[in-house]
Amino acid sequence: MSEARVAERVPAKIELEAGAYWWCRCGESKNQPFCDGSHRGTDFEPMRLTLEEDRRVALCQCKRSDKMPHCDGRHGFLD
């Protein structure tokens, strides 16, 4: 797998508490947008997301954002 799978064509808009999270880069996780270990055996590694305070985020699920793990709207340009 050289290119991540598009998990969804919309961002995951969620409220998160302060702390550390592991965002899925491969698109295979059944727990999107977070890693469940499905990347094992691939070239992908999850990305650590650390929040200093509780906040609402829009996390990329198309895996094409230039602002990973945050959505930048690139999903709107997918074929």
C-alpha positions as a printed NumPy array, in Angstrom:
array([[  0.   ,   0.   ,   0.   ],
       [  1.736,   3.158,  -1.159],
       [ -1.219,   5.54 ,  -0.993],
       [ -3.579,   5.821,   1.949],
       [ -7.149,   4.621,   1.506],
       [ -9.82 ,   7.33 ,   1.561],
       [-11.807,   6.438,   4.687],
       [-14.459,   9.157,   4.185],
       [-14.898,  12.21 ,   1.966],
       [-15.894,  14.418,   4.896],
       [-13.914,  15.44 ,   7.987],
       [-14.604,  13.976,  11.412],
       [-15.877,  16.972,  13.394],
       [-15.529,  16.053,  17.05 ],
       [-15.038,  17.485,  20.525],
       [-11.823,  16.209,  22.079],
       [-10.5  ,  16.578,  25.591],
       [ -6.961,  17.771,  26.204],
       [ -4.517,  14.913,  25.746],
       [ -2.781,  12.769,  23.151],
       [ -4.464,  10.911,  20.293],
       [ -3.188,   8.772,  17.417],
       [ -4.667,   9.794,  14.063],
       [ -4.896,   7.112,  11.36 ],
       [ -2.747,   7.841,   8.292],
       [ -3.411,   4.645,   6.334],
       [ -7.211,   4.927,   6.097],
       [ -7.718,   1.269,   7.077],
       [ -8.681,   1.77 ,  10.74 ],
       [-12.195,   0.699,  11.717],
       [-12.023,   3.409,  14.415],
       [-11.67 ,   6.456,  12.086],
       [-10.24 ,   8.984,  12.41 ],
       [ -8.127,   7.255,  15.061],
       [ -5.641,   4.414,  14.692],
       [ -6.613,   0.843,  15.593],
       [ -3.354,  -0.761,  14.442],
       [ -4.576,  -1.684,  10.942],
       [ -1.426,  -0.106,   9.466],
       [  0.746,  -2.987,  10.724],
       [  2.658,  -4.498,   7.827],
       [  2.44 ,  -1.301,   5.746],
       [  4.686,   1.739,   5.309],
       [  2.248,   3.886,   7.324],
       [  2.529,   5.031,  10.921],
       [ -0.143,   6.913,  12.874],
       [  0.355,  10.596,  13.636],
       [  0.327,  11.83 ,  17.206],
       [ -2.089,  14.694,  17.884],
       [ -1.637,  16.494,  21.205],
       [ -4.198,  19.005,  22.449],
       [ -3.329,  21.343,  25.302],
       [ -6.993,  22.131,  25.984],
       [-10.426,  20.727,  25.182],
       [-11.555,  21.789,  21.713],
       [-13.592,  20.968,  18.638],
       [-11.529,  19.709,  15.69 ],
       [-12.159,  18.708,  12.069],
       [ -9.874,  15.745,  11.399],
       [ -9.063,  14.61 ,   7.872],
       [-10.524,  11.292,   6.775],
       [ -9.621,  11.435,   3.075],
       [ -5.911,  11.241,   4.037],
       [ -4.943,  13.878,   1.439],
       [ -4.857,  17.06 ,   3.56 ],
       [ -1.784,  19.297,   3.497],
       [ -2.551,  20.115,   7.15 ],
       [ -2.73 ,  16.578,   8.537],
       [ -4.275,  15.554,  10.792],
       [ -6.59 ,  18.526,  10.307],
       [ -8.926,  18.809,   7.314],
       [ -8.062,  21.42 ,   4.685],
       [-10.993,  20.705,   2.344],
       [ -8.99 ,  18.656,  -0.148],
       [-11.663,  15.915,  -0.012],
       [-13.797,  18.176,  -2.203],
       [-11.339,  17.734,  -5.076],
       [-11.141,  13.937,  -5.11 ],
       [-12.321,  12.076,  -8.226]])
